[in-house]
Amino acid sequence: DALLAGATLVLASREELLPGPGLLETLRRGRVTVATLPPSVLAMLPPDDLPELRTVVSAGEAVDAATGERWSGGRAFVNAYGPTETTVCAASAHCEADGRVPAIGRPLENVRVYVLDAAGRPAPVGVPGERYVGGVGVARGYQGRPGLTAERFVPDPFGAAGGRLYRTGDRVRWRADGAIEYLGRLDFQVKVRGFRIELGEIEAVLRGHESVTDCVVVARAEAGEQRLVAYIVGEAVVEALRAHVRRSLPEYMLPSAFVFLDTLPLTSNGKLDRKALPAPELVSAEVSYVAPRRPLEAAMAGIWAEVLGCARVGVNENFFDLGGHSLLLVRVQARLHETLDRKIPIVDLFRFPTVAALAEHLGGEVEGAGEPQAGAEGRRRRGRDRAALRRALAGQNGGTTHKGEDT
């Protein structure tokens, strides 16, 4: 499509497309004018630093009002919606910075959309219902899964004979202006960093472990991000559960935290009380915690703990086992650059996922402090980090630190 429109399609490596400095440089160097990015990525980019980016399409996840507000100023901001079963995109909305959650818009050409109640009747304006999608883009079904196909792809009572609608499972409502507003899910399907996840699938795998008697998996919003948390009843060990899940499911479906309970909380009528599930405490396990042994390890462990929301991080603990993922790793990269004045390739952070391994790879060398990058608070924080690290290094080296020879 880009070539047919006379545009240039910018191709980049995986590292250059990771959210943060790499992606920012790619957008600038390619003089990109139109980009499609999920909200979790948009939240990590500075919109004011991309003057040539004139159109931003948000897709893959629900976008909140704050993200829409940040990216609507001075450019076109489009919120695109559509499950894979309707050939990816079914609707879009051009959004303004009006303080409201961006709508998911009106149907594209040759797409029909209905908001129906539990009885299959059209819901009035403002009344929540389930979104159904029809038209030429609706898929034929799920290969090898006739039961699920029959459940999700249903006859179209409003169109031509033989037509079908796809039940999205999305809870929506019509707005007075004719656009549709997304309210959430009717089931326990979630979106985490753009990946569509069935929580029941993770629960089924966990229940297959011999030490788990019961469990539930939820997606919790923490620090503006969705994280998977598994609540376990049983005498299981976290490391064993992680290994068990990895054998059956992709990495993005691995819970970032495990909480062990005597029993799952129930309501008065015997159903699971999700509101009573406690927030996870993301802390290092006592059995595996090894304190930082050098100033560089201490600086890195502090950054990891800050980014991950942990009380502390041991030098031998795996970043990804503590709930880390690629987006958080980009934040670690940026903080290390600020603190150490040394740009560490993102591939090295993937290759050395423990503080001890990364510190050994870097050889304990820290380059001299550079110019602060932006913001008064950022300058103060970098100054504190560098001063503390230099004091520690000076003490380690007998009180002498020479310019260009920091260790």
BATORMAR-275289 format. One record per residue (C-alpha): y, x, z; residue number from 1. Coordinates in steps of 0.5 Angstrom, whole numbers, plus 2048, in hexadecimal, padded with zeros to 3 digits. Each point is the difference from the previous one (the first is absolute). Last residue first. Layout:
BEGIN
> py,px,pz,nr
> Y,X,Z,NUM
...
END
This chain:
BEGIN
> py,px,pz,nr
> 803,848,849,407
> 807,801,7FF,406
> 802,806,7FC,405
> 805,7FE,7FB,404
> 806,801,806,403
> 7FC,804,805,402
> 7FE,7FD,807,401
> 7FF,804,806,400
> 7FE,7FD,807,399
> 7FA,803,800,398
> 7FD,7FD,7FA,397
> 7FD,7FA,804,396
> 806,7FF,804,395
> 804,800,7F9,394
> 7FB,7FB,7FD,393
> 801,7FB,806,392
> 808,801,7FF,391
> 7FF,7FF,7F9,390
> 7FC,7FA,800,389
> 805,7FD,805,388
> 806,801,7FC,387
> 7FD,7FE,7F9,386
> 7FE,7F9,803,385
> 806,7FF,804,384
> 804,802,7F9,383
> 7FC,7FC,7FC,382
> 801,7FA,805,381
> 808,801,800,380
> 800,800,7F8,379
> 7FC,7FA,7FF,378
> 804,7FC,805,377
> 807,803,7FC,376
> 7FD,7FE,7FA,375
> 7FD,804,7FA,374
> 7FD,806,7FE,373
> 801,806,805,372
> 801,806,7FD,371
> 7FA,805,800,370
> 7FD,803,807,369
> 7FC,807,7FE,368
> 7F9,7FF,7FE,367
> 7FA,7FF,805,366
> 7FA,804,800,365
> 7FA,7FE,804,364
> 7FB,802,7FB,363
> 801,7FA,7FC,362
> 7F9,7FE,7FF,361
> 7FF,802,807,360
> 805,7FB,802,359
> 7FD,7FB,7FB,358
> 7F9,801,803,357
> 802,7FF,807,356
> 805,7FA,7FF,355
> 7FA,7FC,7FD,354
> 800,7FD,7F9,353
> 800,807,7FC,352
> 7FE,7FE,7F9,351
> 804,7FA,800,350
> 806,803,803,349
> 7FF,806,7FB,348
> 800,7FB,7FA,347
> 807,7FD,803,346
> 803,807,7FE,345
> 804,803,806,344
> 807,801,7FF,343
> 803,805,806,342
> 806,7FF,804,341
> 7FC,7FF,806,340
> 802,7FA,803,339
> 803,7FC,7FA,338
> 7FA,802,7FC,337
> 7FB,7FE,805,336
> 804,7FA,801,335
> 7FF,7FE,7F8,334
> 7F9,802,800,333
> 7FE,7FC,806,332
> 804,7FA,7FC,331
> 7FC,801,7FA,330
> 7F9,800,804,329
> 802,7F9,803,328
> 800,7FE,7F9,327
> 7FA,803,7FE,326
> 7FC,7FD,806,325
> 800,802,808,324
> 7FC,7FC,805,323
> 7FE,805,805,322
> 7F9,801,7FB,321
> 805,802,7FB,320
> 804,805,803,319
> 7F9,804,803,318
> 800,802,807,317
> 7FF,807,801,316
> 808,802,803,315
> 800,7FA,804,314
> 805,7FB,7FF,313
> 804,7FC,805,312
> 803,7FA,803,311
> 7FE,7FD,7F8,310
> 805,7FC,7FC,309
> 7FD,804,7FA,308
> 807,803,7FD,307
> 802,802,807,306
> 7F9,803,802,305
> 800,803,7FA,304
> 807,803,801,303
> 7FE,803,807,302
> 7F9,803,7FE,301
> 804,804,7FA,300
> 805,802,805,299
> 7FB,802,805,298
> 7FB,803,7FB,297
> 806,805,7FE,296
> 802,801,807,295
> 7F9,803,801,294
> 7FA,7FD,804,293
> 801,7F9,7FF,292
> 7FB,7FC,805,291
> 7F9,7FE,7FE,290
> 7FE,7F9,801,289
> 7F9,7FE,7FE,288
> 7FD,7FD,806,287
> 807,7FD,802,286
> 800,7FC,7FA,285
> 807,801,7FD,284
> 805,7FA,801,283
> 801,7FA,7FB,282
> 800,7FA,805,281
> 7FF,7FA,7FD,280
> 803,7F9,801,279
> 7FC,7FB,804,278
> 7FD,7FA,7FD,277
> 802,7FA,803,276
> 804,7FE,7FA,275
> 7F9,800,7FC,274
> 7FD,7FB,805,273
> 7F9,7FF,7FD,272
> 7FE,7F9,800,271
> 7FC,7FD,806,270
> 804,7FA,801,269
> 805,803,806,268
> 801,806,7FC,267
> 7FC,806,800,266
> 801,807,801,265
> 7FB,805,7FD,264
> 7FB,803,806,263
> 800,806,804,262
> 805,803,7FB,261
> 800,807,7FC,260
> 806,801,7FB,259
> 7FF,804,7FA,258
> 806,802,7FC,257
> 802,802,7F9,256
> 7FA,7FC,7FD,255
> 7FD,802,7FA,254
> 801,7FC,7FA,253
> 805,804,7FC,252
> 7FA,806,800,251
> 7FB,7FC,7FC,250
> 7FB,7FC,803,249
> 7F8,801,802,248
> 7FF,807,802,247
> 807,800,803,246
> 7FF,7FB,804,245
> 7FA,803,804,244
> 804,807,800,243
> 806,7FC,804,242
> 7FB,7FD,804,241
> 7FD,806,802,240
> 806,804,802,239
> 803,7FA,804,238
> 7FA,800,804,237
> 7FC,7F9,801,236
> 7FE,7FD,807,235
> 802,7F8,7FE,234
> 805,7FB,7FF,233
> 805,803,7FB,232
> 807,7FE,7FD,231
> 802,804,7FA,230
> 807,801,7FE,229
> 802,800,7F9,228
> 808,803,7FF,227
> 805,7FC,7FC,226
> 807,804,800,225
> 807,7FF,803,224
> 7FF,804,806,223
> 7F9,7FC,802,222
> 7FE,7F9,7FD,221
> 7F9,7FF,802,220
> 7FB,7FE,7FB,219
> 7FA,7FE,803,218
> 7F8,801,801,217
> 7FB,7FD,805,216
> 7FA,802,803,215
> 7FA,7FE,803,214
> 7F9,804,803,213
> 802,807,7FD,212
> 7FB,805,802,211
> 7FB,7FF,7FA,210
> 805,800,7FB,209
> 800,7FA,7FB,208
> 805,7FD,804,207
> 805,805,7FD,206
> 7FE,7FF,7F9,205
> 801,7F8,801,204
> 807,801,803,203
> 802,804,7FB,202
> 7FE,7FB,7FB,201
> 803,7FB,804,200
> 807,803,800,199
> 800,7FF,7F8,198
> 805,805,7FD,197
> 805,800,7FB,196
> 803,807,7FF,195
> 807,801,7FF,194
> 802,804,806,193
> 7FC,7FB,804,192
> 7FF,7F9,7FE,191
> 7FC,7FB,804,190
> 7FB,7FB,7FF,189
> 7FF,7FC,806,188
> 800,7F9,7FD,187
> 806,7FB,7FF,186
> 805,806,7FE,185
> 807,801,801,184
> 807,7FC,7FF,183
> 801,802,7F9,182
> 806,7FC,7FD,181
> 800,7FD,7FA,180
> 806,7FF,7FB,179
> 803,7F9,7FE,178
> 807,800,804,177
> 7FE,7FC,805,176
> 7FA,805,802,175
> 7F9,7FE,7FF,174
> 7FB,802,805,173
> 7FB,806,801,172
> 7F9,801,803,171
> 7FC,805,7FC,170
> 7F9,7FE,7FF,169
> 800,802,7F9,168
> 7FC,7FA,7FD,167
> 800,801,7F9,166
> 800,7FA,7FB,165
> 7FC,7FE,7FB,164
> 800,7FC,7F9,163
> 7FA,7FC,7FD,162
> 804,7FA,7FF,161
> 808,801,7FF,160
> 804,801,806,159
> 802,7FD,807,158
> 7F9,7FF,803,157
> 7FE,808,7FE,156
> 7F9,801,802,155
> 7FF,806,805,154
> 7FF,807,800,153
> 800,803,807,152
> 7FA,7FC,803,151
> 7FC,800,7FA,150
> 801,807,7FF,149
> 7FE,802,807,148
> 7FA,7FD,7FF,147
> 7FF,802,7F9,146
> 800,808,802,145
> 7FD,804,7FB,144
> 807,801,7FC,143
> 806,7FD,804,142
> 803,7FA,7FC,141
> 802,7FF,7F9,140
> 807,803,801,139
> 807,7FB,800,138
> 805,803,7FB,137
> 800,7FA,7FB,136
> 803,7FC,805,135
> 7FE,7FD,807,134
> 803,803,807,133
> 7FF,7FC,807,132
> 804,802,806,131
> 7FE,7FD,807,130
> 805,7FB,803,129
> 806,800,805,128
> 805,7FB,7FF,127
> 807,802,7FE,126
> 800,7FC,7FA,125
> 7FA,7FB,800,124
> 7F9,802,7FF,123
> 7FC,7FE,7FA,122
> 7F9,7FD,802,121
> 7FA,804,801,120
> 7FE,7FD,807,119
> 801,806,803,118
> 807,800,7FD,117
> 802,803,7F9,116
> 805,804,7FE,115
> 7FF,801,7F8,114
> 802,805,7FB,113
> 7FF,800,7F9,112
> 800,807,7FB,111
> 801,800,7F9,110
> 807,803,801,109
> 801,803,807,108
> 800,7FC,806,107
> 806,7FF,804,106
> 802,805,806,105
> 7FD,804,806,104
> 806,7FE,804,103
> 803,806,803,102
> 801,7FF,808,101
> 807,7FE,801,100
> 806,804,802,99
> 803,7FF,7F9,98
> 800,806,7FD,97
> 7FE,7FD,7F9,96
> 7F9,800,7FD,95
> 7FD,7FF,7F9,94
> 7FA,7FC,801,93
> 7F9,801,7FD,92
> 7F9,7FC,7FE,91
> 7F9,801,7FE,90
> 7FF,807,800,89
> 7F9,804,801,88
> 7FC,7FC,7FB,87
> 7FF,7FA,804,86
> 7FA,803,804,85
> 804,806,801,84
> 805,7FC,804,83
> 807,7FF,7FE,82
> 807,801,803,81
> 806,804,7FE,80
> 806,801,804,79
> 806,802,7FB,78
> 806,804,802,77
> 805,801,7FB,76
> 805,806,802,75
> 807,801,804,74
> 7FD,7FD,807,73
> 7F9,7FD,7FF,72
> 7FC,806,803,71
> 802,800,807,70
> 801,7F8,801,69
> 7F9,7FF,7FD,68
> 7FD,805,805,67
> 803,7FD,806,66
> 7FE,7F9,7FE,65
> 7F9,802,7FF,64
> 7FB,801,7FA,63
> 7F9,7FD,800,62
> 7FC,806,7FD,61
> 7FD,802,7F9,60
> 807,7FF,7FC,59
> 808,802,801,58
> 803,801,7F9,57
> 806,804,800,56
> 805,800,7FB,55
> 806,805,7FF,54
> 7FD,807,802,53
> 806,804,7FE,52
> 804,801,806,51
> 7F9,802,804,50
> 803,803,807,49
> 803,7F9,802,48
> 7F9,7FD,800,47
> 7FD,805,805,46
> 7F8,800,800,45
> 7FB,7FF,806,44
> 801,7F8,800,43
> 7FF,800,7F8,42
> 7F9,802,801,41
> 7FE,7FB,805,40
> 803,7FB,7FC,39
> 7FC,801,7FA,38
> 803,804,7FA,37
> 802,7FE,7F9,36
> 805,804,7FD,35
> 805,800,7FA,34
> 806,805,7FF,33
> 7FC,806,801,32
> 805,806,7FF,31
> 7F9,804,7FF,30
> 803,805,805,29
> 803,7FB,805,28
> 7F9,7FC,800,27
> 7FC,806,801,26
> 804,803,805,25
> 800,7FA,804,24
> 7F8,7FF,7FF,23
> 7FF,807,803,22
> 806,800,806,21
> 7FC,7F9,802,20
> 7FB,7FC,7FE,19
> 7FA,803,7FC,18
> 802,800,7F9,17
> 801,808,7FF,16
> 7F9,801,803,15
> 7FC,7FC,7FC,14
> 803,803,7FA,13
> 806,7FD,7FB,12
> 800,7FC,7FA,11
> 807,7FD,7FE,10
> 800,7FB,7FB,9
> 806,800,7FB,8
> 803,7FA,7FD,7
> 801,7FD,7F9,6
> 7FD,7F9,802,5
> 7F9,801,7FD,4
> 800,807,804,3
> 801,7FD,807,2
> 7FB,7FA,7FE,1
END
